[in-house]
């Protein structure tokens, strides 16, 4: 039963689910052999089975993806809808805001509902990092050399090291954050805090491909992290095509005299994984007419942007902008999810916002769990709602850094 159009609605979150995250290495991870549109299709079906909505009522499936090439090409959002076996009348669209794509997909879905243009929308994301196209056209290897003179850009690992250098963050501080992420994730997994939202992904023959988180390394120690070599120091002399400048020279164009302190490595940077997540958004009119019970609502969202070479500094500004637009302060937020792209990103968020670290990523983050680029934002919205309910708290904020110097933020509130 469709609801009548309304000029103004709250964007309600009926439910949110996700796949487990699989190790993002070809032929090694549990999801690496499952086509990404099949992973997302199963997550969509898992969402439908849990809620019981009529798929034909879904007015759009908005999908985030950071690649748009190879197996992710040709509007994977629509392809996943068809792969799920949903009615051909259900449309799908795919967008790219780099790492914030899944969060942006939920935001666009919420905008459609809150404006009264739509009543039932799914915001979702998918990334199989075990199989990005390696032809120079995929989103992980964007051809932006023509921008180097006016807006030089470097690999994100160097941007993370630049943040740490400018902020005076030590290797020990970054390692400590990485170790705490592993500890918190281990505790969350042992206590089953993620179980409610996980959708088991199956192979074509019906056997289980993956039913639990695959990436965390609970055996991690401070000594083990300290023994790892910095991952990005070897890039400083690299030159992009059509450029005569090394990475160091590009950095010094924007930040004269800075000597990078290389503090990031595999143990304090986000993990490479496969996965998908989906959030069901509804107008209050549709929910009431169809007997759906909301778990939360979207209070506000915001996007911010900063200098694109340092690239990863906009989560704090996005969060503060979001709070201001909502008429709220940092103290009004009970829990935060800040994507752990790199340790220095989260440390910068602390200093930008004054957020209490004990309220941020309480179940671990992408350093321990992994970061499936286009899917993470949708996953984090579900994660924070689960934890707000578990702790009987009310309000959460999700923030992410993205490529190109942008940041995304969303405030959710239980209803």
Protein Blocks (a to p, Z undefined) as FASTA:
>chain_A
ZZdddfbdcdddfbdcddddddfbehkamklmpcfklmmmmmmmmmmmmnopafklpmbd
cdddfklpajlgghlllmmmmmnopafklccddddehjllmmmmmmmmmmmmmnopambd
cddddddfklccfehpamklccfklmmmmmgcddfklmmmmmmmmnopafklmmmmmmmm
mmmmmmmmmnopmmmmpccdddfkopafbfcdfkbcfkbcfklmmmpccfklmmmmpcce
hiabdfklmmmmmmghiacddfbdfklcccddddddddddddfklmmmnopacfbdcfbd
cdddddfklopmmmmmmmmmmmmmnopafklpmbdcddffbfklmmmmmmmnopafklgo
klopfklnopafklmmmmmmmmmmmmmmmnopabdcdddddehhiacddddddZZ
